[in-house]
Amino acid sequence: MCGWSFDGRACRQRGDHLCKQRADHAQAFAEEICVHTKDRWARTPFILAGWQRDDIVRPLFGEVRWDPEWECYVRRYRSGWIELARKNGKSELLAFVALYLLVGDGVESAEVYGAARDKDQARLVFNVAARMVALSPVLSKRLRVIEHSARIVDERTNSVYQVIAADALGNLGSNPSCVIFDEVLTQPNGDLWSALRTGMGTRVQPLLLAATTAGNDPASFAKSEHDECVKIAEDPARAPHRFVYLRNLPADADPWDEANWYFSNPALGDFPPWPRCGRRRWRHATTRPGRTRSASTG
């Protein structure tokens, strides 16, 4: 029996399943502990949009399987790939994941890394997470933000979230429990990806989560990963322990048709004033050759 409990209720299912208690716990952490960080929504609860809640957070953290090696139920997904256009709330979603796996996952000595091509890129999500901590009444009491070294520390569990870049492989900790890999399309090769993934071997339920916008370089490392994820999305049994969420405009779709914007912009209508911003981006694209399709992904 799964046995995972939350809010006074224990999961009594067996075999591979969606553990409602785990999914509820992750959702509650987002919506009751985390807050928005920008503009008029700053300090308000981070209520997940329907697509964030049902298509990403609940399956990513709720799907479980029995692990005979650890003799317990663990999360099904050890790695994940999220691909969608810019301005869809990616940074705040990744900040929530980083903070949840830092302090909400019940792990002692958790090591959460924010990875990217360079530290400036890696700090984009970190800065959102740090601001989220500062604005959250609960997180601000529990966590300590060390700005100069880009670290967030939970002294109660000896856990840390810090940024790391491709040029700092030699300083990588030996045992990451979670890696948030932002804009993986900018990576020239898979060296950092491989180093981070192989370091997770001794963790019970690690997570390597990559998020990116669509890329067009057919020779890039991210393109090869994208192609594999397209196959997994069509046939999840191909890699049952890899989570995939792809929202790209189909090649044969008309980018001028506003009805098609939802393909790559699931937040359309969720984050005002998206429709007005979207139309402005499309008008800008019409004046610059080659920009029309990029407006649907970037």
ZIWO-V310030 format. One record per backbone hydrogen bond with DSSP energy under -0.5 kcal/mol. CO is the residue of the C=O (numbers start at 1). NH is the residue of the N-H. If there is no record, write none. Layout:
co = [CO;CO]
nh = [NH;NH]
This chain:
co = [4;6;9;11;13;17;17;18;19;20;21;22;23;24;25;26;27;28;28;29;29;30;34;36;38;39;41;44;45;49;50;51;52;52;53;56;57;58;59;62;63;64;65;66;67;67;72;74;76;78;79;80;81;82;83;89;90;91;92;93;94;95;96;97;98;99;99;100;100;107;110;110;111;111;111;112;113;113;114;115;116;117;118;119;121;121;122;123;124;125;126;127;128;129;130;131;132;135;136;138;138;139;144;144;145;146;146;147;150;151;152;153;153;154;154;154;157;159;160;161;162;164;165;166;168;169;177;178;179;179;180;180;181;183;184;187;190;191;192;193;194;195;197;198;200;207;207;208;208;209;210;211;211;212;216;217;220;221;222;223;224;225;226;227;228;229;230;231;235;236;237;239;241;241;241;243;245;250;253;254;256;257;258;259;260;260;261;261;264;265;267;267;270;271;273;274;275;276;277;278;279;280;281;282;283;284;285;288;291;293;293;294;294;297]
nh = [11;9;6;3;2;19;64;20;23;24;25;26;27;28;29;30;31;32;33;33;34;46;46;43;41;42;44;36;47;53;54;55;56;57;58;60;61;62;63;19;76;17;74;68;71;72;67;65;78;208;243;210;245;212;247;93;94;95;96;97;98;99;100;101;102;103;104;104;105;110;112;160;113;177;178;162;115;180;164;182;166;166;122;123;124;125;126;127;128;129;130;131;132;133;134;135;136;137;140;141;142;143;146;153;147;149;151;150;163;146;161;144;155;157;158;159;109;154;112;152;114;116;168;169;171;172;207;113;181;209;115;182;211;186;187;221;194;195;196;197;198;199;200;201;203;179;209;80;210;181;82;183;184;84;218;220;224;225;226;227;228;229;230;231;232;233;234;235;238;239;240;242;78;79;243;81;83;253;255;257;258;260;261;262;263;264;264;265;85;268;270;271;272;274;277;278;279;280;281;282;283;284;285;286;287;287;288;291;295;296;297;297;298;86]
